[in-house]
Each structure stands twice: as structure tokens, then as C-alpha cells.
Amino acid sequence: MTPLVKRPATAGGFDVKRDLIGCLVCSLFVVLLSQLGVFQSADHWLYDWQTRLVRKSAQKPALNDVVIVAFDDKFIATAAEPFALFHPHFSKLLGAMRISKPQLVALDIALPEKPFFAVVPRNRPDYDYDRDLLQALAATVREFPIILARTVDSSGTKLRDIQATFLSVANRSAMLPAGMTASASAILCNDPDGLVRRFPEAECTGIDGVPPLAMAMAQVGRRKPTQSGLIDYSVGPRFEVIAASDAISAFERGDVDWLQHRFRGQTILVGVILPDEDRHDAPVSMVTGEESNMRIPGVVLHAQIYRSVMNGGLISVINQWLVAGLIALGTLFFIGRTSLWKSICVLSITCALVVASVWSFKNGTSLMIAGVVFAVWFAFCAKAGLDVAQTWRDRRHLRRVFGGSVSPALMRRMESGEISPSVAGIRARLCVMFCDVRGFTTLSERLPPEEVVEILNAYFSAMTDIIHRHGGVIDKFMGDGIMALFGQPAPLPEPENSALSAASEMLVELAHLNHGTFSKVDLKLEIGIGLNSGDAIVGFIGSKARHEFTAIGDTVNTSARLEGLSKSLGYPIICSASVADAVGNPAYLVCLGEQQIKGRAPVMTFGWSPASGDVAASK
């Protein structure tokens, strides 16, 4: 038997005007969220994840590297003087650099603002630490340039000054690019979550017009770095920091080979590395020996920024207008039906965006896809929600309009979209029931119309409940008659058995009504039932303006004729041979032979006056 089933239609469908308006609203909403920085945290997380992924799987070589020389906590703790008076140690370190001939030395150490003689009288030349450092600086700048770092003052709005004589000596280097001074800002930019990811020129590092330290170092190397971008932590391995004490010891013992092996021709960055001071959060660890520590010393961050600038440049950020365009494209998922294929497409696009983002990040551009991914899913979920709401409204409308007119089985299929007026009728096998009240015309003449309607309503309600309970579908009410279908549109394993069971129960229920409700008006109804099974055309029949779900064909006509024979043959239930054969020709079905039926050949008929247990015994 071919079931009357249409492939379920997805709710919502495609409404051009509604969907385009939905796309526009979604686009404007997501772009607004993007401008408000809602996706910043997600983009930061993505940057951190990409950094770790690329660093682990495709670390970039640092062809233009930097060597870090650091004063550590052990050296500072064992020194005779406080760090503010480390001038002799700085002088020795510069002496070591002069021997090794580096390309550039940058001091990520804030030298004093005031001269030393402001504390110790000028008449004590043995205490004149400034003189020793000035002499070391003067000798050094003749060999290679020096950059002196400046930190922010207590107000946080300007940089601390460096003692004028130190800066003046450093500026004398003939190897500094034209127009460049020897000072630079050592300020680092932290994102709202505390991590250092970006390197803008002026937003937080270029206070007072002084270039950031890494940019000044790059300018000495004849590089003009990108004005702003993201730090590329995937460039180079972890830094193997050289202890300043080792370099000073090599200088004191005259170990030229040791010094030149490590520093000759290199860019040197001198700073301080302490366990708990001047450390910043980063996405990865960058110091050998501190593999699990992602709180990075400031001098190491400056070195990594320099690596980024000198090895392919900073990671650029995609233009915000392009992001807005991609968001608008993402919201196109509002268009069309919510379906499995659309869900798969959304997942595929999300994966493709992540892959493209990683590839782009590896090649120096951050796509900032958090807003775009959100746009895709927001549009998809918004349309899905709209579809669900529309389906719920449609079902409420169907129940309100047709709830009292169609059977539950038909209603369920109408709600799910399996049955629709747009579906052509199909050939299907089913069992058709016709039921009619005998002598109804006489009854109508004897009783007032209001009582007739009340009696019919009670009768139809009871019969309808029984038919529905056995899986049948009420096709229509015809005056005092009922046409019901078993097996379509709701498939049944044994439609003939279901129809016979329903017919038997209808007779039992009618007897109860006659002894109860109808006895009050001295009424005893009798009914005749005709059953026939076979093929019929099932579907919505009629015009576009007016149509109904029904079945047509010889099977239906024969069932109606069989019901008409019930009175003359003396059995309340008359069925055809096709019904009797389907239920196994039980003994309670009495063969009545071939009966002449108007408009067709004679039909083999069977009669049944149900007794208790007949149907149960036959199963």
C-alpha cells in the first residue's frame, strides 16, 4: 500500500521580503556589537590559541634575532651597591660589548634622572659614578649605537627624563639614522585582560612622541616597521638569556673569544629579569628554563616585538570595513529554510573560517573572525527560532480553523506538512466505512429541529471518538451519515480489522445511548454500516478556492452501496469479500452471496450482527 506521505516541508520557507529584512536587521545588530567591542575577548582567545598552535606546529625562524643580556636577582642581591648605583657594572658591561663589536645595544634599564653629584659632593671624584658611565658611553658610541630606554613617570602620562649628559653622549653616535635620538619608550600595551598582544606606535607606547623601544631598535637596523599590529609570538625559539654577570666576568678576565662568540655583530638588549617585577602576561612562555611561566619579563617582550618587526613584520589586523562585509555575508544564513543541509553548511562554514583564520594568521594577518562566526550562527539560529515560532502559529491556526472538522491523525499530518493541498491525490489501499441512521427523515419530522441537532451532536460525538480510537479518519458528515477512512492518511497494519472493531463498538455505544440519553425523548436509533477495502484516489480534492481531503473511486462507491443493503439484508454491518478475506473469513461473518449493486457488477457480501467477543476471538 502506498502511503499518502509527502516529504516533510520545513517550516518557514523562503519569503524574499521577510528574509532580506531579517538579513539586514541581523547585519546591523552584529556590526553594532562588533563596534562596541563585544567580540574582543573571543578574538583575543582566538589569537592566543592560534599563537600556540602556529608556534607548536610551524614556528617561524628568527633570521634577524636579538640577544638578551640580563641582570638577575642573584647578581643584584650579591652586589655591594643598590641597583640605582650600578654604574660601574654598566660600565664594565659596555666594555665587554666594545670588545665583542655588536651591531646595536639597547638598554631596557632606566638610567637616573639627576646627576650623581646631587647626592655626593663633586670634591669626591672616587665616588663619581656618573663620570665612569659617561666615559664608557662616550667610548661605546664610537663603535656602535646605543639606545636608552625611558619609563613612565608616576603620573602615567609622560616619560621620565634621562640625565641630560647621558642622553647627549648617546646622541653623538654617527651610526644613528638621521633625525633619530638615542632614547625610546619602554612602555608596553596591555589588553583589558592584562595580556600583551599589540604594538601600536602612539596609542600607549609612543608617549611624548618618543618611539617605542623595539621600533627604535628596528630603525637603527634600517627597518621601518608597521605602525601598529599584533605581536607575532610564533617567531623564534624561547630566549636563552645570557647573565650580565657572565659577560662582566668574561670582560674582567679578558676572554675575548667568549664575548665575540656570543655578541659579535648581534643586536643586544640589556635588561633586568626578576621573579616578581616587570613581568607581563603573554599567550606563551618565551624564556628557556621558564617553560610553564607565561608571565614574561618586560625585556623579553621588547625582544619578541623586535623579532616580529624584523622577521616578516607585525601581524596586521583585517580592515574593520571588511569585517563588516563578512558579517553581512554571514547573516545570509537567515535566508531559506532551516534544514539539515543548512545546519551542515553552517558547521562547514564555521570550520572553513577557523582554518582560513589560522592560515591567514600564519601568513601575517589576523582575520578577527569572532564577529563573523557569531553572525553566521546568530542568523541561522534567529531564522530557526522564527521558523519554530511560525510553525507554532500555523499549528495554532490550523487547530483553531480545522480542529473541529478533521480527525487527529489528519491534523497531525497537516501540522507537520506531510499533507498539503498542493499535493496531488495518489492511489492508495484503504478500508472505507459508510454509516447511516435509519429512518432519520421520519425522526426529523417528529422532533423540533433543536432536538434533532442535539441528538445528532451526541450521536456524532460518540461515533467519532470510537472511529478515532481505532485509527480511523472522519472524511465527512453527510446529514445523518458518516464517511470514515481506515489506513489513510494514517497507515494502519490491519485497516479492515480496525474498521470491523470500530463498527462493532459503534453498535454497542449506540445501544448505550438508546438506553440512556435518547430514552429521555422516547428515541431508539438504528444504524447501518457498510465496509469495503481496495484502492482509491486519496488527497485534497476540489478547486483552489474550495477543497477537502477525501477519497474517491469504486471502492468508496461500493462501500456506500453496501451500507444501503444493511436494512434489506437484515444485518447492521455489511462488508465486501475483500474485507472478509483480509480478516481471514471468520465464522461470525455470514456469507450473503452476490448482491446486485446499482451501477456495477454484483458484489459478494457478508453480514454481521456482532455478539460479545466476536472480534477478539477472530484476532
C-alpha positions as CSV (number, residue, x, y, z in Angstrom):
1,M,0.0,0.0,0.0
2,T,1.4,3.4,-1.0
3,P,1.1,5.8,2.0
4,L,0.0,9.3,1.4
5,V,3.2,10.9,2.7
6,K,4.9,14.0,1.3
7,R,8.4,14.7,2.3
8,P,8.1,16.9,5.4
9,A,8.1,20.6,4.4
10,T,10.4,22.6,6.6
11,A,8.8,25.5,8.5
12,G,9.4,29.0,7.4
13,G,10.3,28.5,3.7
14,F,11.6,31.3,1.6
15,D,9.9,34.7,1.8
16,V,12.1,37.2,-0.1
17,K,11.0,40.3,1.6
18,R,11.0,38.9,5.1
19,D,14.3,37.1,4.7
20,L,16.1,40.2,3.3
21,I,14.8,42.3,6.1
22,G,15.9,39.7,8.5
23,C,19.4,39.7,7.0
24,L,19.6,43.5,7.2
25,V,18.5,43.5,10.9
26,C,20.9,40.7,11.8
27,S,23.8,42.5,10.0
28,L,23.2,45.8,11.7
29,F,22.9,44.2,15.1
30,V,26.1,42.2,14.8
31,V,28.0,45.1,13.3
32,L,26.9,47.2,16.2
33,L,28.1,44.6,18.7
34,S,31.4,44.4,16.9
35,Q,31.9,48.2,17.1
36,L,31.1,48.0,20.8
37,G,33.9,45.5,21.3
38,V,31.6,42.6,22.3
39,F,33.7,40.1,20.4
40,Q,37.1,41.4,21.6
41,S,37.5,38.7,24.2
42,A,36.7,36.0,21.7
43,D,39.2,37.4,19.2
44,H,41.8,37.6,21.9
45,W,41.2,34.0,22.8
46,L,41.5,33.0,19.1
47,Y,44.7,35.0,18.8
48,D,46.2,33.2,21.9
49,W,45.1,29.8,20.5
50,Q,46.5,30.5,17.0
51,T,49.7,31.7,18.6
52,R,50.2,28.4,20.5
53,L,49.1,26.3,17.5
54,V,51.4,28.0,15.0
55,R,54.3,28.2,17.4
56,K,54.0,24.4,18.1
57,S,53.4,23.3,14.5
58,A,55.1,25.8,12.3
59,Q,57.4,28.0,14.3
60,K,58.9,30.8,12.2
61,P,62.7,31.2,12.2
62,A,64.2,34.5,13.7
63,L,66.6,35.4,10.9
64,N,67.2,38.8,12.4
65,D,67.4,37.9,16.1
66,V,68.2,39.7,19.3
67,V,70.4,38.6,22.2
68,I,69.2,39.3,25.7
69,V,71.7,40.1,28.5
70,A,70.0,40.4,31.9
71,F,70.9,41.3,35.4
72,D,69.2,38.7,37.6
73,D,68.1,38.7,41.2
74,K,71.2,36.7,42.3
75,F,73.6,39.4,40.9
76,I,71.6,42.2,42.4
77,A,71.4,40.5,45.8
78,T,75.2,39.9,46.0
79,A,76.3,43.3,44.6
80,A,77.8,45.8,47.1
81,E,75.7,48.7,46.0
82,P,71.9,49.2,45.3
83,F,70.8,48.9,41.7
84,A,70.5,52.7,41.4
85,L,74.3,52.8,41.8
86,F,75.1,50.0,39.3
87,H,77.0,52.5,37.1
88,P,80.3,50.6,37.5
89,H,78.6,47.3,36.4
90,F,77.0,49.1,33.4
91,S,80.4,50.5,32.5
92,K,82.0,47.0,32.6
93,L,79.2,45.5,30.5
94,L,79.7,48.3,27.9
95,G,83.3,47.5,28.0
96,A,82.5,43.8,27.2
97,M,80.3,45.0,24.3
98,R,83.1,47.1,22.9
99,I,85.4,44.1,22.8
100,S,82.7,41.9,21.1
101,K,81.6,44.5,18.5
102,P,77.8,44.1,18.4
103,Q,75.6,45.9,15.8
104,L,73.5,47.7,18.4
105,V,73.0,47.8,22.2
106,A,69.7,48.9,23.7
107,L,69.4,49.4,27.5
108,D,66.0,48.5,28.8
109,I,67.1,50.0,32.1
110,A,66.0,53.4,33.3
111,L,69.1,55.5,34.0
112,P,68.9,58.2,36.7
113,E,67.2,61.5,36.0
114,K,69.6,63.5,38.1
115,P,73.4,63.5,38.2
116,F,75.2,61.6,40.9
117,F,76.9,64.8,42.3
118,A,73.5,65.9,43.5
119,V,73.9,63.3,46.3
120,V,77.7,63.1,46.7
121,P,79.9,66.3,46.6
122,R,81.9,67.0,43.4
123,N,85.1,67.0,45.5
124,R,85.0,63.2,45.9
125,P,86.0,62.0,42.4
126,D,86.3,58.5,43.7
127,Y,82.5,58.5,44.2
128,D,81.8,60.0,40.7
129,Y,79.9,57.0,39.2
130,D,78.5,59.3,36.6
131,R,81.9,60.1,35.2
132,D,82.7,56.4,34.8
133,L,79.5,55.6,33.0
134,L,79.8,58.7,30.8
135,Q,83.3,57.7,29.8
136,A,82.1,54.2,29.0
137,L,79.2,55.6,26.9
138,A,81.5,58.0,25.1
139,A,83.8,55.2,24.1
140,T,81.0,52.9,23.2
141,V,79.1,55.2,20.8
142,R,82.2,55.5,18.6
143,E,81.9,51.7,18.0
144,F,78.1,51.1,17.7
145,P,74.9,53.0,18.6
146,I,73.2,52.8,22.0
147,I,69.5,53.3,22.7
148,L,68.5,54.3,26.2
149,A,65.0,53.3,27.4
150,R,62.7,55.6,29.3
151,T,59.8,54.6,31.6
152,V,56.6,56.4,32.5
153,D,56.6,58.7,35.5
154,S,54.3,58.5,38.5
155,S,51.5,60.4,36.7
156,G,51.4,57.8,33.9
157,T,51.0,60.5,31.3
158,K,54.6,61.3,30.4
159,L,58.1,59.7,30.3
160,R,60.7,60.1,32.9
161,D,63.7,62.1,31.8
162,I,67.2,60.7,31.4
163,Q,70.2,62.6,32.8
164,A,70.9,65.1,30.0
165,T,74.6,64.2,29.9
166,F,73.9,60.5,29.3
167,L,71.4,61.2,26.5
168,S,73.7,63.8,25.0
169,V,76.6,61.3,24.8
170,A,74.4,58.6,23.4
171,N,73.1,61.0,20.7
172,R,76.6,61.6,19.4
173,S,76.7,58.2,17.7
174,A,77.3,58.7,14.0
175,M,75.6,55.4,13.3
176,L,72.1,56.6,14.4
177,P,69.8,57.3,11.4
178,A,69.4,61.0,10.5
179,G,66.9,62.8,12.8
180,M,66.8,60.0,15.3
181,T,67.6,60.4,19.0
182,A,69.0,57.7,21.2
183,S,66.0,57.5,23.6
184,A,63.0,55.2,23.3
185,S,59.9,54.3,25.3
186,A,59.9,51.1,27.3
187,I,56.1,51.2,27.9
188,L,54.2,48.0,26.9
189,C,50.5,47.9,26.0
190,N,48.3,45.6,28.0
191,D,44.9,44.5,26.7
192,P,41.9,44.7,29.1
193,D,42.6,41.1,30.2
194,G,46.2,42.0,31.1
195,L,47.9,40.2,28.2
196,V,50.4,42.0,25.9
197,R,49.3,41.3,22.3
198,R,49.6,44.5,20.4
199,F,52.2,47.0,19.5
200,P,50.8,50.4,18.4
201,E,53.1,53.3,17.8
202,A,51.2,56.0,19.7
203,E,48.2,54.5,21.5
204,C,50.1,53.7,24.7
205,T,53.8,53.3,23.9
206,G,54.6,56.5,22.0
207,I,54.2,58.9,24.8
208,D,55.7,62.4,24.2
209,G,56.4,61.4,20.6
210,V,59.2,59.1,21.7
211,P,59.2,55.9,19.6
212,P,58.8,52.5,21.4
213,L,62.0,50.6,22.2
214,A,61.5,47.9,19.6
215,M,60.7,50.4,16.9
216,A,63.8,52.5,17.7
217,M,65.9,49.3,17.5
218,A,64.4,48.5,14.1
219,Q,65.1,52.0,12.8
220,V,68.8,51.6,13.7
221,G,68.6,48.4,11.6
222,R,67.3,50.4,8.7
223,R,63.8,48.9,9.0
224,K,60.6,51.0,9.1
225,P,58.2,48.8,11.0
226,T,54.4,48.7,10.6
227,Q,52.8,51.5,12.6
228,S,50.6,49.1,14.6
229,G,49.6,45.4,14.7
230,L,49.8,42.3,16.8
231,I,52.9,40.7,18.2
232,D,54.0,37.5,16.4
233,Y,54.9,35.2,19.2
234,S,55.5,32.4,16.8
235,V,58.8,33.9,15.6
236,G,61.9,32.3,17.0
237,P,62.5,29.8,19.9
238,R,62.5,30.6,23.5
239,F,65.2,33.1,24.5
240,E,68.3,31.8,26.2
241,V,69.1,34.7,28.4
242,I,72.8,35.5,29.0
243,A,73.5,36.6,32.5
244,A,75.1,40.0,32.8
245,S,77.4,38.6,35.4
246,D,78.8,36.1,32.9
247,A,79.6,38.9,30.4
248,I,81.2,41.1,33.1
249,S,83.3,38.2,34.3
250,A,84.5,37.4,30.8
251,F,85.4,41.1,30.4
252,E,87.3,41.2,33.7
253,R,89.3,38.1,32.7
254,G,89.8,39.3,29.1
255,D,88.1,36.4,27.5
256,V,87.6,37.9,24.0
257,D,86.7,34.7,22.3
258,W,83.8,34.1,24.7
259,L,82.4,37.6,24.2
260,Q,82.8,37.7,20.5
261,H,81.2,34.3,20.1
262,R,78.1,35.5,21.7
263,F,77.8,39.1,20.8
264,R,79.8,40.0,17.7
265,G,77.5,41.5,15.0
266,Q,74.4,40.9,17.1
267,T,71.6,43.2,18.3
268,I,71.9,43.3,22.1
269,L,69.1,44.1,24.5
270,V,70.2,44.6,28.1
271,G,67.6,44.5,30.9
272,V,66.6,43.1,34.3
273,I,64.9,39.8,34.9
274,L,63.4,39.3,38.4
275,P,60.9,36.7,39.6
276,D,58.2,39.2,40.5
277,E,58.9,42.6,39.0
278,D,58.4,44.0,35.5
279,R,56.5,40.9,34.3
280,H,53.6,40.8,31.9
281,D,51.1,38.1,30.8
282,A,51.6,36.7,27.4
283,P,49.9,33.8,25.3
284,V,53.1,31.6,25.5
285,S,56.2,31.2,27.6
286,M,59.3,32.8,25.9
287,V,62.2,32.1,28.3
288,T,64.3,28.9,28.4
289,G,64.0,27.5,31.9
290,E,60.6,29.1,32.5
291,E,58.6,26.8,30.1
292,S,55.5,26.8,32.3
293,N,55.6,30.5,33.1
294,M,53.6,32.8,30.8
295,R,54.4,35.9,32.9
296,I,57.1,37.3,30.7
297,P,59.8,39.8,31.7
298,G,59.5,43.2,30.0
299,V,62.9,42.9,28.4
300,V,61.9,39.6,26.8
301,L,58.6,41.1,25.4
302,H,60.6,44.0,23.9
303,A,62.9,41.4,22.3
304,Q,59.9,39.5,20.9
305,I,58.4,42.6,19.5
306,Y,61.7,43.4,17.8
307,R,61.7,39.8,16.4
308,S,58.2,40.4,15.0
309,V,59.2,43.7,13.4
310,M,62.4,42.3,11.8
311,N,61.1,39.0,10.7
312,G,58.1,39.5,8.4
313,G,56.6,42.4,10.4
314,L,53.8,42.6,12.9
315,I,50.6,40.6,12.4
316,S,48.2,43.0,10.7
317,V,44.6,43.2,11.6
318,I,41.9,42.9,8.9
319,N,40.2,46.2,8.0
320,Q,37.0,46.8,10.0
321,W,35.0,47.6,6.9
322,L,36.0,44.2,5.5
323,V,34.9,42.6,8.8
324,A,31.5,44.4,8.5
325,G,31.2,43.0,4.9
326,L,32.0,39.5,6.1
327,I,29.4,39.9,8.9
328,A,26.8,40.9,6.3
329,L,27.7,37.8,4.2
330,G,27.4,35.6,7.3
331,T,23.9,36.9,8.0
332,L,22.8,35.5,4.6
333,F,22.2,32.3,6.5
334,F,18.9,33.9,7.6
335,I,17.7,33.2,4.1
336,G,15.9,30.0,3.2
337,R,14.5,27.1,5.2
338,T,16.1,25.7,8.3
339,S,17.1,22.2,7.3
340,L,19.7,19.5,7.9
341,W,21.7,20.6,4.9
342,K,21.7,24.2,6.1
343,S,22.9,23.1,9.5
344,I,25.8,21.1,7.9
345,C,26.6,24.2,5.7
346,V,26.8,26.4,8.9
347,L,29.1,23.9,10.6
348,S,31.2,23.7,7.4
349,I,31.5,27.5,7.0
350,T,32.5,27.8,10.7
351,C,35.2,25.2,10.2
352,A,36.3,26.9,7.0
353,L,36.5,30.3,8.8
354,V,38.7,28.8,11.5
355,V,41.0,27.1,9.0
356,A,41.2,30.3,6.9
357,S,41.9,32.3,10.1
358,V,44.8,30.0,11.1
359,W,46.3,30.1,7.6
360,S,46.0,33.8,7.4
361,F,47.5,34.2,10.9
362,K,50.4,32.1,9.9
363,N,50.9,34.4,6.9
364,G,50.8,37.6,8.9
365,T,47.1,38.7,9.0
366,S,44.6,38.3,11.8
367,L,41.1,37.9,10.4
368,M,39.3,38.6,13.7
369,I,36.6,36.1,12.8
370,A,34.7,36.0,16.1
371,G,32.1,38.5,14.9
372,V,31.7,36.7,11.6
373,V,31.2,33.3,13.2
374,F,28.7,34.9,15.6
375,A,26.9,36.5,12.6
376,V,26.6,33.1,10.9
377,W,25.2,31.3,13.9
378,F,23.1,34.2,15.0
379,A,21.4,34.5,11.6
380,F,21.0,30.7,11.5
381,C,19.5,30.4,15.0
382,A,17.4,33.5,14.5
383,K,15.8,32.1,11.4
384,A,15.4,28.7,13.1
385,G,13.7,30.4,16.0
386,L,11.5,32.4,13.6
387,D,10.6,29.1,11.8
388,V,9.7,27.4,15.1
389,A,7.5,30.4,16.1
390,Q,5.9,30.4,12.6
391,T,5.2,26.7,12.8
392,W,3.7,27.1,16.3
393,R,1.5,29.9,15.0
394,D,0.5,27.9,11.9
395,R,-0.4,24.9,14.0
396,R,-2.5,27.1,16.4
397,H,-4.2,28.5,13.3
398,L,-4.9,25.0,11.9
399,R,-6.3,23.8,15.1
400,R,-8.4,26.8,15.5
401,V,-9.8,26.6,12.0
402,F,-9.9,22.8,11.4
403,G,-9.7,21.3,14.9
404,G,-13.4,20.5,14.9
405,S,-13.5,19.4,11.3
406,V,-10.8,16.9,10.8
407,S,-9.5,13.8,12.6
408,P,-6.5,14.0,14.9
409,A,-4.4,11.8,12.5
410,L,-5.2,14.1,9.6
411,M,-4.5,17.2,11.8
412,R,-1.1,15.8,12.8
413,R,-0.1,15.4,9.2
414,M,-1.4,18.8,8.2
415,E,0.6,20.3,11.0
416,S,3.8,18.5,10.0
417,G,3.4,19.4,6.4
418,E,3.1,15.8,5.2
419,I,-0.3,16.6,3.8
420,S,-0.9,19.7,1.9
421,P,-3.5,21.0,-0.7
422,S,-0.5,21.3,-3.1
423,V,0.0,17.5,-3.0
424,A,-1.9,15.7,-5.8
425,G,-4.1,12.8,-4.9
426,I,-2.4,9.4,-5.1
427,R,-3.7,5.9,-5.4
428,A,-3.6,4.0,-2.1
429,R,-5.2,1.0,-0.5
430,L,-7.6,1.6,2.4
431,C,-10.8,0.4,4.0
432,V,-13.8,2.7,3.7
433,M,-16.7,2.9,6.2
434,F,-20.2,4.4,5.5
435,C,-22.6,4.7,8.4
436,D,-26.1,6.0,8.2
437,V,-29.0,6.4,10.7
438,R,-32.2,4.5,9.6
439,G,-35.4,6.4,9.5
440,F,-33.8,9.8,10.1
441,T,-36.3,11.6,7.8
442,T,-39.2,10.4,9.9
443,L,-37.3,11.4,13.1
444,S,-36.7,14.9,11.7
445,E,-40.4,15.3,11.0
446,R,-41.4,14.2,14.5
447,L,-39.0,16.3,16.7
448,P,-38.2,20.0,16.8
449,P,-35.1,21.0,14.8
450,E,-33.2,22.0,18.0
451,E,-33.7,18.5,19.5
452,V,-32.7,16.8,16.2
453,V,-29.4,18.8,16.2
454,E,-28.8,18.0,19.9
455,I,-29.4,14.2,19.2
456,L,-27.1,14.3,16.1
457,N,-24.3,16.0,18.0
458,A,-24.4,13.4,20.8
459,Y,-24.5,10.6,18.2
460,F,-21.7,12.0,16.1
461,S,-19.5,12.7,19.2
462,A,-19.8,9.1,20.4
463,M,-19.2,7.6,16.9
464,T,-16.3,9.9,16.2
465,D,-14.5,9.0,19.4
466,I,-14.8,5.3,18.5
467,I,-13.5,5.8,14.9
468,H,-10.6,7.9,16.1
469,R,-9.7,5.4,18.8
470,H,-9.4,2.6,16.2
471,G,-7.1,4.7,13.9
472,G,-9.8,5.9,11.5
473,V,-10.2,9.3,10.0
474,I,-13.5,11.0,9.6
475,D,-13.8,12.0,6.0
476,K,-17.1,13.9,6.3
477,F,-20.5,14.1,7.9
478,M,-23.4,13.9,5.4
479,G,-26.6,14.8,7.1
480,D,-27.0,11.8,9.5
481,G,-24.3,9.8,7.7
482,I,-20.6,9.3,8.4
483,M,-17.8,8.5,5.9
484,A,-14.6,7.3,7.5
485,L,-11.3,6.0,6.2
486,F,-9.0,3.4,7.7
487,G,-5.4,3.1,6.6
488,Q,-5.2,6.5,5.0
489,P,-3.8,9.1,5.6
490,A,-2.6,7.4,8.8
491,P,-1.2,4.0,7.8
492,L,-2.6,1.0,9.8
493,P,-1.2,-2.5,9.9
494,E,-4.7,-4.1,9.5
495,P,-7.2,-1.4,8.4
496,E,-10.0,-4.0,7.8
497,N,-9.7,-5.4,11.4
498,S,-9.7,-1.8,12.7
499,A,-12.8,-0.9,10.7
500,L,-14.7,-4.0,11.9
501,S,-13.7,-3.4,15.5
502,A,-14.9,0.2,15.2
503,A,-18.2,-0.8,13.7
504,S,-18.8,-3.4,16.4
505,E,-18.1,-0.8,19.2
506,M,-20.3,1.8,17.4
507,L,-23.3,-0.6,17.7
508,V,-22.5,-1.2,21.4
509,E,-22.2,2.5,22.1
510,L,-25.5,3.2,20.2
511,A,-27.3,0.7,22.4
512,H,-26.0,2.6,25.5
513,L,-27.2,5.9,24.0
514,N,-30.7,4.4,23.3
515,H,-31.0,3.2,26.9
516,G,-29.6,6.4,28.3
517,T,-29.6,9.8,26.6
518,F,-32.1,9.0,23.8
519,S,-34.6,7.3,26.1
520,K,-35.5,10.6,27.6
521,V,-37.1,11.6,24.3
522,D,-38.5,8.1,23.7
523,L,-36.0,7.6,20.9
524,K,-34.3,4.4,19.6
525,L,-31.8,4.9,16.8
526,E,-30.7,2.2,14.4
527,I,-27.7,2.4,12.1
528,G,-26.4,0.5,9.1
529,I,-22.7,0.2,8.3
530,G,-21.0,-0.7,5.0
531,L,-17.4,-1.7,4.8
532,N,-15.3,-2.1,1.6
533,S,-11.5,-2.2,1.1
534,G,-9.4,-1.6,-2.0
535,D,-7.6,1.1,-4.0
536,A,-8.9,4.6,-4.2
537,I,-7.5,8.1,-5.0
538,V,-6.8,9.9,-1.8
539,G,-5.9,13.5,-1.3
540,F,-7.2,17.0,-1.4
541,I,-10.0,17.2,-4.0
542,G,-11.6,20.4,-5.3
543,S,-10.7,23.8,-6.6
544,K,-8.0,26.2,-5.3
545,A,-10.7,28.2,-3.5
546,R,-12.6,25.3,-2.0
547,H,-11.2,21.8,-1.5
548,E,-11.3,19.0,1.1
549,F,-9.4,15.9,2.0
550,T,-11.3,12.8,0.8
551,A,-11.1,9.5,-1.1
552,I,-12.8,8.8,-4.4
553,G,-13.2,5.7,-6.6
554,D,-15.2,2.5,-7.0
555,T,-14.0,1.3,-3.5
556,V,-15.8,4.3,-1.9
557,N,-18.9,4.0,-4.0
558,T,-19.3,0.3,-3.3
559,S,-18.9,0.9,0.5
560,A,-21.8,3.4,0.3
561,R,-24.0,0.9,-1.6
562,L,-23.2,-1.9,0.9
563,E,-24.4,0.4,3.7
564,G,-27.7,0.8,1.8
565,L,-28.1,-3.1,1.8
566,S,-27.9,-3.4,5.6
567,K,-31.6,-2.9,6.1
568,S,-32.9,-5.2,3.4
569,L,-30.4,-8.0,4.2
570,G,-31.2,-7.8,8.0
571,Y,-27.6,-7.2,9.2
572,P,-26.4,-3.9,10.8
573,I,-22.9,-4.5,9.3
574,I,-22.4,-5.4,5.6
575,C,-18.9,-5.9,4.2
576,S,-17.4,-7.0,0.9
577,A,-15.3,-10.1,0.2
578,S,-12.1,-8.0,0.2
579,V,-12.8,-7.1,3.9
580,A,-13.7,-10.7,4.8
581,D,-10.6,-12.1,3.1
582,A,-8.4,-9.5,4.8
583,V,-9.6,-10.6,8.3
584,G,-9.3,-14.4,7.5
585,N,-13.1,-15.1,6.8
586,P,-14.0,-15.6,10.4
587,A,-17.1,-17.6,11.3
588,Y,-19.0,-14.6,12.6
589,L,-19.1,-13.1,9.1
590,V,-22.2,-14.7,7.4
591,C,-21.8,-15.1,3.6
592,L,-24.9,-13.5,1.9
593,G,-23.9,-14.4,-1.7
594,E,-23.6,-12.0,-4.5
595,Q,-25.8,-8.9,-4.3
596,Q,-26.7,-6.6,-7.1
597,I,-25.5,-3.1,-6.6
598,K,-26.6,-0.1,-8.6
599,G,-24.2,0.9,-11.3
600,R,-21.8,-2.0,-11.1
601,A,-21.5,-5.8,-11.2
602,P,-22.8,-8.0,-8.4
603,V,-20.7,-8.0,-5.2
604,M,-20.0,-10.9,-2.8
605,T,-21.3,-9.7,0.5
606,F,-21.0,-10.7,4.2
607,G,-23.2,-9.8,7.1
608,W,-22.5,-9.4,10.8
609,S,-24.6,-8.8,13.8
610,P,-21.9,-8.5,16.4
611,A,-22.0,-10.6,19.6
612,S,-19.7,-10.1,22.5
613,G,-16.2,-11.4,21.8
614,D,-16.6,-11.9,18.0
615,V,-13.8,-9.6,17.0
616,A,-11.5,-10.5,19.9
617,A,-11.9,-14.2,19.1
618,S,-11.0,-13.6,15.4
619,K,-7.7,-12.0,16.1
